[in-house]
Amino acid sequence: MNSRKEQLAAFNRLLDIMDELREKCPWDKKQTLESLRHLTIEETYELADAILDNDLQEIKKELGDVLLHIVFYAKIGSEKKAFDIGDVANSISDKLISRHPHIYGNVKVDNEEDVKRNWEQLKLKEGKKSVLEGVPNSLPALVKASRIQEKVTGVGFDWEKPEQVWENVQEELEELNEEIKKGNKANTEKEFGDVLFSMINYARFIDVNPENALEKTNKKFINRFQFLENAAKKEGKNLSDMTLTEMDVHWEKSKEFFK
């Protein structure tokens, strides 16, 4: 592992490279805050994939890509005379100190939940009108639901027991089933959303990250389906020509293969 001195030297090297690329590379010279935005989102998702795969080498690589974007934004900010990388680092350092009075002040906490509650109360004292202001509008709906629920929990708006949340899930499922029977599409969509929201809430109570859980299931399904596709190719068949029963044989084999 690198020493602190070596780490700082590596970061300084990256800043020097960024300066040079911004000055000499045609592509880097053209980039703006807006043009980098979608690329940053892609890099963040690639990092998230590496984390779920627990691929430490890939995580290191993707962290480098994200760090490059942070340095790039700071470089553009300095050109606009708005901020530089030092301002960025000092800003987050100041925020961390302010938001951790149990470390840098005399506030006492007993557990993680106390820290979360203090965090949300401090945000309101800083001038935020709502605890939900910190939830970005552009977040994917599933992640947004999780963040909304975490935020309101921080000010005490929450269920007391997991059993109560599970009962709410059951109630929402019954309401969804009723609307499906009635054939009311608009209300069915509404109730389906309520079911998802309540399930995401329940996930928090059983200490499951719903985004991670769903993505792991996505990856599992992809692996199994591609196993099915390869098995069909080995038999010289197309999936579209196979019966569901024939496909199910290979599907069951895929479960055993990836167990």
VEXTORGU-553182 format. One record per residue (C-alpha): residue in three letters; residue number from 1; x, y, z. Coordinates in nm, 2 decimals, always signed. Layout:
BEGIN
<'ala',NUM,<X,Y,Z>>
...
END
This chain:
BEGIN
<'met',1,<+0.00,+0.00,+0.00>>
<'asn',2,<+0.11,+0.36,-0.07>>
<'ser',3,<+0.21,+0.59,+0.21>>
<'arg',4,<+0.02,+0.92,+0.26>>
<'lys',5,<+0.31,+1.10,+0.09>>
<'glu',6,<+0.29,+0.87,-0.21>>
<'gln',7,<-0.09,+0.90,-0.22>>
<'leu',8,<-0.06,+1.28,-0.23>>
<'ala',9,<+0.21,+1.26,-0.50>>
<'ala',10,<-0.01,+1.03,-0.71>>
<'phe',11,<-0.30,+1.28,-0.68>>
<'asn',12,<-0.07,+1.57,-0.77>>
<'arg',13,<+0.04,+1.37,-1.08>>
<'leu',14,<-0.32,+1.33,-1.18>>
<'leu',15,<-0.38,+1.70,-1.15>>
<'asp',16,<-0.07,+1.77,-1.37>>
<'ile',17,<-0.19,+1.53,-1.63>>
<'met',18,<-0.54,+1.69,-1.63>>
<'asp',19,<-0.38,+2.04,-1.68>>
<'glu',20,<-0.18,+1.91,-1.97>>
<'leu',21,<-0.47,+1.72,-2.14>>
<'arg',22,<-0.70,+2.03,-2.10>>
<'glu',23,<-0.43,+2.24,-2.28>>
<'lys',24,<-0.32,+2.00,-2.55>>
<'cys',25,<-0.58,+1.73,-2.62>>
<'pro',26,<-0.85,+1.83,-2.88>>
<'trp',27,<-1.12,+1.61,-2.71>>
<'asp',28,<-1.04,+1.72,-2.36>>
<'lys',29,<-1.03,+2.08,-2.46>>
<'lys',30,<-1.39,+2.06,-2.59>>
<'gln',31,<-1.55,+1.91,-2.29>>
<'thr',32,<-1.79,+2.11,-2.07>>
<'leu',33,<-1.97,+2.04,-1.74>>
<'glu',34,<-2.28,+1.94,-1.95>>
<'ser',35,<-2.09,+1.72,-2.20>>
<'leu',36,<-1.93,+1.52,-1.91>>
<'arg',37,<-2.25,+1.46,-1.72>>
<'his',38,<-2.38,+1.15,-1.91>>
<'leu',39,<-2.03,+1.00,-1.91>>
<'thr',40,<-2.01,+1.05,-1.53>>
<'ile',41,<-2.34,+0.87,-1.49>>
<'glu',42,<-2.21,+0.58,-1.70>>
<'glu',43,<-1.89,+0.56,-1.50>>
<'thr',44,<-2.09,+0.56,-1.17>>
<'tyr',45,<-2.30,+0.26,-1.29>>
<'glu',46,<-1.99,+0.08,-1.40>>
<'leu',47,<-1.85,+0.13,-1.05>>
<'ala',48,<-2.17,+0.00,-0.90>>
<'asp',49,<-2.15,-0.31,-1.12>>
<'ala',50,<-1.80,-0.38,-1.01>>
<'ile',51,<-1.90,-0.34,-0.64>>
<'leu',52,<-2.19,-0.59,-0.68>>
<'asp',53,<-1.95,-0.83,-0.85>>
<'asn',54,<-1.70,-0.78,-0.56>>
<'asp',55,<-1.43,-0.74,-0.82>>
<'leu',56,<-1.17,-0.54,-0.63>>
<'gln',57,<-0.94,-0.48,-0.93>>
<'glu',58,<-1.23,-0.36,-1.14>>
<'ile',59,<-1.34,-0.14,-0.85>>
<'lys',60,<-1.00,+0.02,-0.84>>
<'lys',61,<-1.02,+0.09,-1.21>>
<'glu',62,<-1.37,+0.24,-1.20>>
<'leu',63,<-1.28,+0.45,-0.90>>
<'gly',64,<-1.00,+0.60,-1.11>>
<'asp',65,<-1.25,+0.68,-1.38>>
<'val',66,<-1.49,+0.85,-1.13>>
<'leu',67,<-1.19,+1.04,-0.98>>
<'leu',68,<-1.09,+1.16,-1.32>>
<'his',69,<-1.43,+1.31,-1.37>>
<'ile',70,<-1.42,+1.49,-1.03>>
<'val',71,<-1.08,+1.64,-1.12>>
<'phe',72,<-1.21,+1.73,-1.47>>
<'tyr',73,<-1.51,+1.91,-1.33>>
<'ala',74,<-1.28,+2.10,-1.08>>
<'lys',75,<-1.05,+2.19,-1.37>>
<'ile',76,<-1.34,+2.34,-1.56>>
<'gly',77,<-1.46,+2.51,-1.24>>
<'ser',78,<-1.12,+2.67,-1.20>>
<'glu',79,<-1.12,+2.80,-1.56>>
<'lys',80,<-1.46,+2.96,-1.49>>
<'lys',81,<-1.30,+3.11,-1.17>>
<'ala',82,<-1.58,+2.95,-0.97>>
<'phe',83,<-1.40,+2.68,-0.77>>
<'asp',84,<-1.10,+2.45,-0.79>>
<'ile',85,<-1.02,+2.10,-0.65>>
<'gly',86,<-0.90,+2.26,-0.32>>
<'asp',87,<-1.24,+2.43,-0.28>>
<'val',88,<-1.41,+2.10,-0.35>>
<'ala',89,<-1.20,+1.91,-0.09>>
<'asn',90,<-1.24,+2.19,+0.17>>
<'ser',91,<-1.61,+2.21,+0.11>>
<'ile',92,<-1.67,+1.84,+0.18>>
<'ser',93,<-1.43,+1.85,+0.48>>
<'asp',94,<-1.62,+2.14,+0.63>>
<'lys',95,<-1.95,+1.96,+0.58>>
<'leu',96,<-1.82,+1.64,+0.74>>
<'ile',97,<-1.70,+1.83,+1.04>>
<'ser',98,<-2.03,+2.02,+1.07>>
<'arg',99,<-2.24,+1.70,+1.03>>
<'his',100,<-2.04,+1.50,+1.28>>
<'pro',101,<-2.08,+1.70,+1.61>>
<'his',102,<-2.05,+1.37,+1.80>>
<'ile',103,<-1.69,+1.35,+1.67>>
<'tyr',104,<-1.59,+1.71,+1.64>>
<'gly',105,<-1.82,+1.86,+1.91>>
<'asn',106,<-1.98,+1.76,+2.23>>
<'val',107,<-2.29,+1.58,+2.11>>
<'lys',108,<-2.35,+1.23,+2.24>>
<'val',109,<-2.48,+0.95,+2.03>>
<'asp',110,<-2.56,+0.58,+2.12>>
<'asn',111,<-2.59,+0.42,+1.78>>
<'glu',112,<-2.61,+0.47,+1.40>>
<'glu',113,<-2.97,+0.57,+1.42>>
<'asp',114,<-2.89,+0.86,+1.64>>
<'val',115,<-2.63,+0.97,+1.39>>
<'lys',116,<-2.88,+0.96,+1.10>>
<'arg',117,<-3.14,+1.16,+1.30>>
<'asn',118,<-2.88,+1.43,+1.39>>
<'trp',119,<-2.77,+1.44,+1.03>>
<'glu',120,<-3.13,+1.53,+0.91>>
<'gln',121,<-3.19,+1.78,+1.19>>
<'leu',122,<-2.86,+1.96,+1.11>>
<'lys',123,<-2.96,+1.99,+0.74>>
<'leu',124,<-3.28,+2.16,+0.85>>
<'lys',125,<-3.09,+2.40,+1.07>>
<'glu',126,<-2.87,+2.48,+0.77>>
<'gly',127,<-3.17,+2.63,+0.59>>
<'lys',128,<-3.33,+2.33,+0.41>>
<'lys',129,<-3.71,+2.37,+0.41>>
<'ser',130,<-3.77,+2.00,+0.38>>
<'val',131,<-3.58,+1.68,+0.47>>
<'leu',132,<-3.67,+1.56,+0.12>>
<'glu',133,<-3.48,+1.84,-0.06>>
<'gly',134,<-3.17,+1.62,-0.07>>
<'val',135,<-3.33,+1.36,-0.29>>
<'pro',136,<-3.23,+1.43,-0.65>>
<'asn',137,<-3.53,+1.44,-0.89>>
<'ser',138,<-3.33,+1.24,-1.15>>
<'leu',139,<-3.27,+0.94,-0.93>>
<'pro',140,<-3.41,+0.60,-1.06>>
<'ala',141,<-3.75,+0.55,-0.90>>
<'leu',142,<-3.64,+0.25,-0.69>>
<'val',143,<-3.34,+0.43,-0.55>>
<'lys',144,<-3.54,+0.74,-0.49>>
<'ala',145,<-3.80,+0.55,-0.29>>
<'ser',146,<-3.53,+0.41,-0.07>>
<'arg',147,<-3.38,+0.76,-0.01>>
<'ile',148,<-3.72,+0.92,+0.06>>
<'gln',149,<-3.79,+0.65,+0.33>>
<'glu',150,<-3.44,+0.69,+0.48>>
<'lys',151,<-3.48,+1.07,+0.49>>
<'val',152,<-3.82,+1.07,+0.67>>
<'thr',153,<-3.70,+0.81,+0.91>>
<'gly',154,<-3.43,+1.05,+1.02>>
<'val',155,<-3.70,+1.28,+1.17>>
<'gly',156,<-3.90,+1.00,+1.33>>
<'phe',157,<-4.16,+0.93,+1.06>>
<'asp',158,<-4.15,+0.56,+1.06>>
<'trp',159,<-4.31,+0.23,+1.16>>
<'glu',160,<-4.21,+0.08,+1.49>>
<'lys',161,<-4.18,-0.29,+1.40>>
<'pro',162,<-4.10,-0.49,+1.08>>
<'glu',163,<-4.43,-0.68,+1.14>>
<'gln',164,<-4.63,-0.36,+1.09>>
<'val',165,<-4.45,-0.30,+0.76>>
<'trp',166,<-4.52,-0.65,+0.64>>
<'glu',167,<-4.89,-0.61,+0.73>>
<'asn',168,<-4.89,-0.29,+0.51>>
<'val',169,<-4.73,-0.49,+0.22>>
<'gln',170,<-5.01,-0.74,+0.25>>
<'glu',171,<-5.28,-0.47,+0.26>>
<'glu',172,<-5.13,-0.31,-0.05>>
<'leu',173,<-5.12,-0.64,-0.23>>
<'glu',174,<-5.49,-0.70,-0.16>>
<'glu',175,<-5.57,-0.35,-0.29>>
<'leu',176,<-5.37,-0.42,-0.60>>
<'asn',177,<-5.56,-0.75,-0.65>>
<'glu',178,<-5.89,-0.58,-0.62>>
<'glu',179,<-5.81,-0.32,-0.89>>
<'ile',180,<-5.68,-0.59,-1.12>>
<'lys',181,<-6.01,-0.77,-1.08>>
<'lys',182,<-6.20,-0.45,-1.16>>
<'gly',183,<-5.99,-0.40,-1.47>>
<'asn',184,<-5.91,-0.04,-1.38>>
<'lys',185,<-5.57,+0.02,-1.54>>
<'ala',186,<-5.51,+0.36,-1.39>>
<'asn',187,<-5.58,+0.24,-1.03>>
<'thr',188,<-5.39,-0.08,-1.10>>
<'glu',189,<-5.08,+0.12,-1.18>>
<'lys',190,<-5.13,+0.33,-0.87>>
<'glu',191,<-5.17,+0.03,-0.64>>
<'phe',192,<-4.87,-0.15,-0.81>>
<'gly',193,<-4.66,+0.16,-0.72>>
<'asp',194,<-4.79,+0.14,-0.36>>
<'val',195,<-4.69,-0.23,-0.34>>
<'leu',196,<-4.34,-0.15,-0.47>>
<'phe',197,<-4.30,+0.14,-0.23>>
<'ser',198,<-4.41,-0.07,+0.07>>
<'met',199,<-4.18,-0.36,-0.03>>
<'ile',200,<-3.89,-0.12,-0.05>>
<'asn',201,<-3.98,+0.01,+0.29>>
<'tyr',202,<-3.99,-0.35,+0.43>>
<'ala',203,<-3.65,-0.42,+0.28>>
<'arg',204,<-3.51,-0.14,+0.50>>
<'phe',205,<-3.65,-0.31,+0.81>>
<'ile',206,<-3.50,-0.65,+0.72>>
<'asp',207,<-3.17,-0.49,+0.63>>
<'val',208,<-3.18,-0.55,+0.26>>
<'asn',209,<-3.08,-0.30,+0.00>>
<'pro',210,<-3.36,-0.33,-0.26>>
<'glu',211,<-3.15,-0.19,-0.55>>
<'asn',212,<-2.87,-0.44,-0.48>>
<'ala',213,<-3.11,-0.72,-0.43>>
<'leu',214,<-3.29,-0.65,-0.76>>
<'glu',215,<-2.97,-0.61,-0.96>>
<'lys',216,<-2.83,-0.94,-0.82>>
<'thr',217,<-3.15,-1.10,-0.94>>
<'asn',218,<-3.11,-0.94,-1.28>>
<'lys',219,<-2.76,-1.07,-1.31>>
<'lys',220,<-2.88,-1.42,-1.20>>
<'phe',221,<-3.15,-1.42,-1.46>>
<'ile',222,<-2.91,-1.31,-1.73>>
<'asn',223,<-2.66,-1.59,-1.64>>
<'arg',224,<-2.93,-1.85,-1.64>>
<'phe',225,<-3.09,-1.73,-1.97>>
<'gln',226,<-2.76,-1.72,-2.15>>
<'phe',227,<-2.69,-2.07,-2.02>>
<'leu',228,<-3.03,-2.17,-2.18>>
<'glu',229,<-2.93,-1.99,-2.51>>
<'asn',230,<-2.60,-2.17,-2.53>>
<'ala',231,<-2.76,-2.51,-2.45>>
<'ala',232,<-3.00,-2.46,-2.74>>
<'lys',233,<-2.72,-2.37,-2.97>>
<'lys',234,<-2.53,-2.68,-2.88>>
<'glu',235,<-2.84,-2.88,-2.98>>
<'gly',236,<-2.86,-2.68,-3.31>>
<'lys',237,<-3.19,-2.52,-3.21>>
<'asn',238,<-3.32,-2.17,-3.18>>
<'leu',239,<-3.51,-2.08,-2.86>>
<'ser',240,<-3.81,-1.97,-3.07>>
<'asp',241,<-3.83,-2.32,-3.21>>
<'met',242,<-3.83,-2.49,-2.87>>
<'thr',243,<-4.13,-2.56,-2.66>>
<'leu',244,<-4.15,-2.41,-2.31>>
<'thr',245,<-4.11,-2.76,-2.17>>
<'glu',246,<-3.79,-2.81,-2.36>>
<'met',247,<-3.66,-2.47,-2.24>>
<'asp',248,<-3.75,-2.55,-1.88>>
<'val',249,<-3.53,-2.85,-1.88>>
<'his',250,<-3.22,-2.64,-1.95>>
<'trp',251,<-3.35,-2.37,-1.72>>
<'glu',252,<-3.35,-2.61,-1.43>>
<'lys',253,<-3.00,-2.72,-1.53>>
<'ser',254,<-2.89,-2.36,-1.52>>
<'lys',255,<-3.01,-2.33,-1.17>>
<'glu',256,<-2.79,-2.62,-1.07>>
<'phe',257,<-2.49,-2.49,-1.27>>
<'phe',258,<-2.49,-2.15,-1.11>>
<'lys',259,<-2.58,-2.27,-0.76>>
END
